[in-house]
Amino acid sequence: MKILVAGASGALGRPLITRLRDAGHDVWGLAHRPESLKAIETLGAHPLQGNALDRSSVFDLMERLRPDVVIDQLTSLPASPFDLAKRIPADCTLRLEGGGNLFAAASTFGVQRYIQQLSGFYLDGGDGLATEASPLRLNAPGTIGQSARMYAQLERRVLSAPSMDGIGLRYGFFYGPGTWYWPDGAFSHHLAQGEISLIGKGSSTFSFIHVDDAAQATVAALTAPAGVYNVVDNQPTKMSAWLPAYARWIGSAPPPHMNEQEALRLMGEESIYYQNNLTGTSNRKALEILSLNPQPLPWL
C-alpha cells in the first residue's frame, strides 16, 4: 500500500515508518522542518515537505500522491511537559485545522482509510477502566479539559467520512526513546531535579504504551475493522505506585509529597485532578483485533 504519514518524524513516527517499511509498504512522510525531512529519508521513507496548515498545498500534495492510507500523527508538543500549557493552543490548531485540511484532502482524492491519533489517557472510566465506549473528560480543568475537547472533535471527525474507513487509535501515555518518559527524557530530568511531587493520595491510574508497541498496533490498524481502539499497556497503575518506582528506575531520589492545599495554591486545580482523578484504560479490544502485545513497563 502507498501510505502517507503526517507527523512522521516524531517519537511514534520513527518506529512506525520502520515497521511500515519492514511490512513492504510504500511510505511517504510529511514534515515541515528540514531536519525532520532528513530523518524521514534516513529511515527509508520518501520525505515530503509541507505545512498542514496550508490548505491549498495539502490538497495539491494529496492530488499528486493519491495514497491508499493516511496516518495522522500531527502534534505540536513541547520538549518539556512543564511547557505544555503554553503549547496547547498551537497543538490544538495543528491537529484540528491542519489535520482537518489533511482529512478533507484525503476524502476528496480517494484515500481508502484514515488513521487518527487519539487519547487513551483522558477517558472517564468511572469506577473501573475506560473502554472504547467511555467518554472523554470534557469538563476537566485547565489543559486536561482543553485537550479532551480537542480529542473529542478528532474522534467525531475520523468516524464521520462516508467515503473512507476511519480508525481512531486512543494511545496511552507514550514512553520509550524520544518521549518524556525515558531515562534521558524531560520528565526524568524534572523528577531527578526534585521538581515533581506526589500530590495528595496520587490516586489517578495511568495507562502507558511504548512507542514501538503503538507502532505495531498502528500497522495492524491498516487492515482492521473501522472504529476506535484503546492502544495501551497491560499494567494500569496508580500514580502513588508508578511514580516512586519510576524514580528508582532512573536512579533518582523518591519524589517529595505535597498536600492538595499546597498544590492548589502553587499549581492550581489541574495539578490535583491530574494526579488524583484519571482512570486507566482497558486494551481488550486491541489485544483481540490488533494483536497488541505490549511490553511490560520497565520501572515496575
Secondary structure, 3 states (H helix, E strand, C coil): CEEEEECCCCCCHHHHHHHHHHCCCEEEEEECCHHHHHHHHHCCCEEEECCCCCHHHHHHHHHHHCCCEEEECCCCCCCCHHHHHHHHHHHHHHHHHHHHHHHHHHHHCCCCEEEEEEECCCECCCCCCECCCCCECCCCCHHHHHHHHHHHHHHHHHCCCCCCEEEEEEECEEECCCCCECCCCHHHHHHHCCCCCEECCCCCEECEEEHHHHHHHHHHCCCCCCEEEEECCCCCEEHHHHHHHHHHHCCCCCCCEECHHHHHHHHCHHHHHHHHCCCCECCHHHHHHCCCCCCCCCCC
